[in-house]
Amino acid sequence: MRVTSSSPESGESEDSLETSYGGDPLVMGFNSRYVLDFMKVAGDGNVRFHFKAPDAPGEFRTDKTSEGDREYNYRYIVMPVRS
């Protein structure tokens, strides 16, 4: 997966992540603030991205994790940015 970011204040950035994906190539854009908000809560565990189409909501999920005597499993729905 290729992740890119662009902002007038910070400039541009690009990174590649190794992942498993079996569909056709897909390009989607999200507000980076929403993605960062989710990643702060998700921590350093596994994160799954579920997408159907470039103009449909995306779903971010974490695997169930334990912290002390509590278990957490986060689900976050985010709308893509229109290009």
DSSP file (Angstrom, degrees, kcal/mol; ACC not computed):
  #  RESIDUE AA STRUCTURE BP1 BP2  ACC     N-H-->O    O-->H-N    N-H-->O    O-->H-N    TCO  KAPPA ALPHA  PHI   PSI    X-CA   Y-CA   Z-CA
    1    1 A M              0   0    0      0, 0.0    16,-3.2     0, 0.0     2,-0.5   0.000 360.0 360.0 360.0 135.8    0.0    0.0    0.0
    2    2 A R  E     -A   16   0A   0     14,-0.2     2,-0.5    12,-0.0    14,-0.2  -0.913 360.0-165.6-104.6 127.6    1.3    3.4   -0.9
    3    3 A V  E     -A   15   0A   0     12,-3.4    12,-2.7    -2,-0.5     2,-0.3  -0.956   9.2-179.6-115.1 125.9    0.4    6.2    1.5
    4    4 A T  E     -A   14   0A   0     -2,-0.5     2,-0.3    10,-0.2    10,-0.2  -0.903   7.9-167.4-124.4 155.0    0.9    9.8    0.5
    5    5 A S  E     -A   13   0A   0      8,-2.6     8,-2.4    -2,-0.3     2,-0.4  -0.997   3.8-177.0-141.0 143.4    0.3   13.1    2.3
    6    6 A S  E     +A   12   0A   0     -2,-0.3     6,-0.2     6,-0.2     3,-0.1  -0.985  11.2 156.9-144.4 131.1    0.2   16.7    1.0
    7    7 A S  E  >  -A   11   0A   0      4,-2.1     4,-2.7    -2,-0.4    -2,-0.0  -0.984  43.0-131.1-152.0 141.0   -0.3   19.9    2.9
    8    8 A P  T  4 S+     0   0    0      0, 0.0    -1,-0.1     0, 0.0     4,-0.1   0.850 111.1  44.9 -60.3 -33.0    0.7   23.5    2.3
    9    9 A E  T  4 S+     0   0    0      1,-0.1     0, 0.0     2,-0.1     0, 0.0   0.865 126.7  26.1 -78.4 -37.3    2.2   23.8    5.8
   10   10 A S  T  4 S-     0   0    0      1,-0.3     2,-0.2     3,-0.0    -1,-0.1   0.586  96.3-138.1-106.9 -12.6    4.1   20.5    5.8
   11   11 A G  E  <  -A    7   0A   0     -4,-2.7    -4,-2.1     2,-0.0     2,-0.3  -0.606  43.4 -38.9  88.2-152.2    4.8   19.8    2.2
   12   12 A E  E     +A    6   0A   0     -6,-0.2     2,-0.3    -2,-0.2    -6,-0.2  -0.853  50.5 178.3-119.0 150.8    4.5   16.3    0.7
   13   13 A S  E     -A    5   0A   0     -8,-2.4    -8,-2.6    -2,-0.3     2,-0.3  -0.988   5.4-170.6-147.5 151.6    5.4   12.8    1.9
   14   14 A E  E     +A    4   0A   0     -2,-0.3     2,-0.3   -10,-0.2   -10,-0.2  -0.996   7.8 170.6-146.2 141.1    5.1    9.3    0.6
   15   15 A D  E     -A    3   0A   0    -12,-2.7   -12,-3.4    -2,-0.3     2,-0.4  -0.985  21.4-139.0-146.7 153.1    5.6    5.9    2.3
   16   16 A S  E     -A    2   0A   0     -2,-0.3     2,-0.4   -14,-0.2   -14,-0.2  -0.938  14.0-164.4-116.5 139.2    5.0    2.3    1.3
   17   17 A L        -     0   0    0    -16,-3.2     2,-0.4    -2,-0.4    -2,-0.0  -0.967  22.5-122.9-122.2 137.2    3.6   -0.4    3.6
   18   18 A E        +     0   0    0     -2,-0.4     2,-0.3     2,-0.0   -16,-0.0  -0.660  50.0 147.1 -78.4 129.6    3.7   -4.1    3.0
   19   19 A T        -     0   0    0     -2,-0.4     2,-0.5     2,-0.1    -2,-0.0  -0.963  48.9-106.0-154.5 165.5    0.2   -5.5    3.1
   20   20 A S        +     0   0    0     -2,-0.3     2,-0.3     2,-0.0    -2,-0.0  -0.888  43.6 158.6-101.6 132.0   -2.0   -8.2    1.6
   21   21 A Y        -     0   0    0     -2,-0.5    -2,-0.1     2,-0.1     0, 0.0  -0.958  21.1-176.5-153.7 130.8   -4.6   -7.1   -0.9
   22   22 A G        +     0   0    0     -2,-0.3     2,-0.1     2,-0.1    -1,-0.1   0.350  55.4  85.1-114.2   6.4   -6.4   -9.1   -3.6
   23   23 A G  S    S-     0   0    0      1,-0.2     3,-0.1     3,-0.0    -2,-0.1  -0.266  86.0 -71.6-100.0-173.8   -8.5   -6.5   -5.4
   24   24 A D        -     0   0    0      1,-0.1    -1,-0.2    -2,-0.1    -2,-0.1  -0.373  68.8 -78.7 -70.2 155.7   -8.0   -4.1   -8.3
   25   25 A P        -     0   0    0      0, 0.0     2,-0.4     0, 0.0    -1,-0.1  -0.271  54.1-166.6 -56.2 144.6   -5.9   -1.0   -7.6
   26   26 A L        -     0   0    0     -3,-0.1     2,-0.5    27,-0.1    27,-0.0  -1.000  13.8-158.7-140.6 134.2   -7.9    1.7   -5.6
   27   27 A V        +     0   0    0     -2,-0.4     2,-0.3     2,-0.0     0, 0.0  -0.972  22.0 164.2-117.8 124.0   -7.1    5.4   -4.9
   28   28 A M        -     0   0    0     -2,-0.5     2,-0.4    27,-0.0    27,-0.1  -0.963  22.5-148.7-135.7 152.3   -8.8    7.0   -2.0
   29   29 A G        -     0   0    0     52,-0.4    52,-3.7    25,-0.3     2,-0.3  -0.983  15.1-179.5-124.4 136.5   -8.2   10.2   -0.1
   30   30 A F        -     0   0    0     -2,-0.4     2,-0.4    50,-0.3    -2,-0.0  -0.944  40.2 -98.7-129.1 151.5   -8.9   10.9    3.6
   31   31 A N    >>  -     0   0    0     48,-0.4     4,-1.5    -2,-0.3     3,-0.8  -0.581  34.4-140.2 -65.0 122.5   -8.5   13.9    5.8
   32   32 A S  H 3> S+     0   0    0     -2,-0.4     4,-2.7     1,-0.3     5,-0.2   0.805  97.6  62.7 -61.2 -30.6   -5.2   13.1    7.6
   33   33 A R  H 3> S+     0   0    0      1,-0.2     4,-2.2     2,-0.2    -1,-0.3   0.900 103.4  49.1 -62.0 -40.3   -6.5   14.5   10.9
   34   34 A Y  H <> S+     0   0    0     -3,-0.8     4,-1.8     2,-0.2    -1,-0.2   0.903 112.1  47.9 -66.8 -40.9   -9.2   11.8   11.0
   35   35 A V  H  X S+     0   0    0     -4,-1.5     4,-2.5     1,-0.2    -2,-0.2   0.925 112.2  49.3 -65.6 -44.1   -6.7    9.0   10.2
   36   36 A L  H  X S+     0   0    0     -4,-2.7     4,-2.2     1,-0.2    -2,-0.2   0.883 106.9  56.0 -63.1 -38.7   -4.2   10.3   12.9
   37   37 A D  H  X S+     0   0    0     -4,-2.2     4,-1.2    -5,-0.2    -1,-0.2   0.923 111.1  44.3 -58.5 -44.3   -7.1   10.4   15.5
   38   38 A F  H  X S+     0   0    0     -4,-1.8     4,-2.6     1,-0.2     3,-0.5   0.934 111.4  52.4 -66.0 -45.9   -7.8    6.7   14.9
   39   39 A M  H  X S+     0   0    0     -4,-2.5     4,-1.5     1,-0.2    -1,-0.2   0.827 103.7  57.9 -63.9 -31.8   -4.1    5.7   14.9
   40   40 A K  H  < S+     0   0    0     -4,-2.2    -1,-0.2     1,-0.2    -2,-0.2   0.894 113.8  38.8 -62.8 -39.1   -3.6    7.4   18.2
   41   41 A V  H  < S+     0   0    0     -4,-1.2    -2,-0.2    -3,-0.5    -1,-0.2   0.850 110.4  60.1 -77.7 -36.3   -6.3    5.3   19.8
   42   42 A A  H >< S-     0   0    0     -4,-2.6     3,-0.8     1,-0.2    -2,-0.2   0.797  87.4-168.4 -65.9 -29.7   -5.3    2.1   17.9
   43   43 A G  T 3<  -     0   0    0     -4,-1.5    -1,-0.2     1,-0.2    -2,-0.1  -0.429  50.3 -39.7  74.8-149.8   -1.8    2.1   19.3
   44   44 A D  T 3  S+     0   0    0     -2,-0.1    -1,-0.2    -4,-0.1     3,-0.1   0.173 104.9 104.1-104.3  18.0    0.9   -0.2   17.9
   45   45 A G  S <  S-     0   0    0     -3,-0.8     2,-0.2     1,-0.2    20,-0.0  -0.084  84.8 -60.7 -82.3-171.1   -1.3   -3.3   17.3
   46   46 A N        -     0   0    0     -2,-0.0    17,-1.3     2,-0.0     2,-0.4  -0.532  50.0-162.7 -74.9 138.5   -2.6   -4.6   14.0
   47   47 A V  E     -B   62   0B   0     -2,-0.2     2,-0.4    15,-0.2    15,-0.2  -0.976   1.4-157.6-122.7 136.7   -4.9   -2.2   12.0
   48   48 A R  E     -B   61   0B   0     13,-3.2    13,-2.7    -2,-0.4     2,-0.5  -0.948   2.3-155.3-116.5 135.7   -7.2   -3.4    9.2
   49   49 A F  E     -B   60   0B   0     -2,-0.4     2,-0.5    11,-0.2    11,-0.2  -0.936   8.3-167.0-107.8 128.6   -8.6   -1.1    6.5
   50   50 A H  E     +B   59   0B   0      9,-3.1     9,-2.7    -2,-0.5     2,-0.3  -0.972  14.1 168.0-119.5 121.8  -11.8   -2.1    4.8
   51   51 A F        +     0   0    0     -2,-0.5     7,-0.1     7,-0.2    -2,-0.0  -0.971  22.1 178.1-133.8 146.5  -12.8   -0.3    1.6
   52   52 A K  S    S-     0   0    0      1,-0.5    -1,-0.1     5,-0.4     6,-0.1   0.726  72.6  -8.7-111.2 -41.6  -15.4   -0.9   -1.0
   53   53 A A    >   -     0   0    0      4,-0.2     3,-1.7     3,-0.1    -1,-0.5  -0.982  67.9-104.5-156.3 157.3  -15.1    2.0   -3.5
   54   54 A P  T 3  S+     0   0    0      0, 0.0   -25,-0.3     0, 0.0     4,-0.1   0.766 121.3  42.5 -59.6 -26.1  -13.3    5.3   -3.7
   55   55 A D  T 3  S+     0   0    0    -27,-0.1   -27,-0.0     2,-0.1    27,-0.0   0.287 100.4  87.5-105.0  10.7  -16.5    7.3   -2.9
   56   56 A A  S <  S-     0   0    0     -3,-1.7    -3,-0.1     1,-0.1    -4,-0.1  -0.746  89.6 -87.6-106.1 155.5  -17.8    5.0   -0.1
   57   57 A P        -     0   0    0      0, 0.0    -5,-0.4     0, 0.0     2,-0.3  -0.252  40.2-136.9 -58.0 147.1  -16.9    5.2    3.6
   58   58 A G  E     - C   0  78B   0     20,-3.1    20,-2.4    -7,-0.1     2,-0.5  -0.772   9.6-144.2-101.7 152.8  -13.8    3.4    4.7
   59   59 A E  E     -BC  50  77B   0     -9,-2.7    -9,-3.1    -2,-0.3     2,-0.4  -0.978   8.9-164.9-121.5 126.9  -13.7    1.3    7.9
   60   60 A F  E     +BC  49  76B   0     16,-3.0    16,-2.7    -2,-0.5     2,-0.3  -0.920  15.5 179.2-107.3 134.2  -10.6    1.1   10.1
   61   61 A R  E     -BC  48  75B   0    -13,-2.7   -13,-3.2    -2,-0.4     2,-0.3  -0.962  18.5-148.4-134.8 151.7  -10.5   -1.7   12.7
   62   62 A T  E     -B   47   0B   0     12,-1.9   -15,-0.2    -2,-0.3     2,-0.2  -0.837  28.9-110.4-109.2 155.7   -8.1   -2.9   15.4
   63   63 A D        -     0   0    0    -17,-1.3    11,-0.2    -2,-0.3     2,-0.2  -0.512  52.5 -83.9 -73.9 154.6   -7.7   -6.5   16.5
   64   64 A K        -     0   0    0     -2,-0.2     2,-0.3     9,-0.1     9,-0.2  -0.433  57.2-175.6 -63.5 128.4   -8.9   -7.1   20.0
   65   65 A T  E     -D   72   0C   0      7,-2.6     7,-3.0    -2,-0.2     2,-0.4  -0.900  18.2-134.4-126.1 155.3   -6.2   -6.2   22.5
   66   66 A S  E     +D   71   0C   0     -2,-0.3     2,-0.4     5,-0.2     5,-0.2  -0.894  17.3 179.7-111.1 140.0   -6.0   -6.5   26.2
   67   67 A E  E >   -D   70   0C   0      3,-2.9     3,-1.7    -2,-0.4     2,-0.4  -0.892  69.0 -48.0-138.0 105.9   -4.8   -3.8   28.6
   68   68 A G  T 3  S-     0   0    0     -2,-0.4    -2,-0.0     1,-0.2     0, 0.0  -0.571 124.0 -21.4  67.3-122.7   -4.8   -4.9   32.2
   69   69 A D  T 3  S+     0   0    0     -2,-0.4     2,-0.3    -3,-0.1    -1,-0.2   0.213 122.8  88.5-102.8  14.3   -8.2   -6.4   32.8
   70   70 A R  E <   -D   67   0C   0     -3,-1.7    -3,-2.9     2,-0.0     2,-0.4  -0.857  60.2-150.8-114.4 148.0   -9.9   -4.7   29.8
   71   71 A E  E     -D   66   0C   0     -2,-0.3     2,-0.4    -5,-0.2    -5,-0.2  -0.947  13.6-163.5-114.8 139.9  -10.3   -5.7   26.2
   72   72 A Y  E     +D   65   0C   0     -7,-3.0    -7,-2.6    -2,-0.4     2,-0.3  -0.948  17.1 171.7-124.3 142.5  -10.5   -3.2   23.4
   73   73 A N        -     0   0    0     -2,-0.4     2,-0.3    -9,-0.2    -9,-0.1  -0.844  20.4-159.0-147.1 108.1  -11.6   -3.5   19.8
   74   74 A Y        -     0   0    0     -2,-0.3   -12,-1.9   -11,-0.2     2,-0.4  -0.670  11.1-174.4 -97.0 144.3  -12.0   -0.2   17.9
   75   75 A R  E     -C   61   0B   0     -2,-0.3     2,-0.4   -14,-0.2   -14,-0.2  -0.997   7.0-177.4-135.0 129.4  -14.0    0.4   14.8
   76   76 A Y  E     -C   60   0B   0    -16,-2.7   -16,-3.0    -2,-0.4     2,-0.5  -0.991  11.7-158.1-136.2 124.3  -13.9    3.8   13.0
   77   77 A I  E     +C   59   0B   0     -2,-0.4     2,-0.4   -18,-0.2   -18,-0.2  -0.882  16.5 178.3-103.8 131.0  -15.8    4.9    9.9
   78   78 A V  E     -C   58   0B   0    -20,-2.4   -20,-3.1    -2,-0.5    -2,-0.0  -0.998  23.8-132.0-136.8 136.5  -14.4    7.7    7.8
   79   79 A M        -     0   0    0     -2,-0.4   -48,-0.4   -22,-0.2   -23,-0.1  -0.640  29.7-117.0 -84.0 140.8  -15.7    9.3    4.7
   80   80 A P        -     0   0    0      0, 0.0     2,-0.4     0, 0.0   -50,-0.3  -0.372  27.6-108.4 -73.1 156.9  -13.2    9.8    1.8
   81   81 A V        -     0   0    0    -52,-3.7   -52,-0.4    -2,-0.1     2,-0.3  -0.677  34.3-119.1 -81.2 136.1  -12.3   13.3    0.6
   82   82 A R              0   0    0     -2,-0.4   -27,-0.0     1,-0.1    -1,-0.0  -0.591 360.0 360.0 -77.2 137.4  -13.8   14.1   -2.8
   83   83 A S              0   0    0     -2,-0.3    -1,-0.1   -54,-0.0    -2,-0.0   0.443 360.0 360.0-101.9 360.0  -11.2   14.8   -5.5
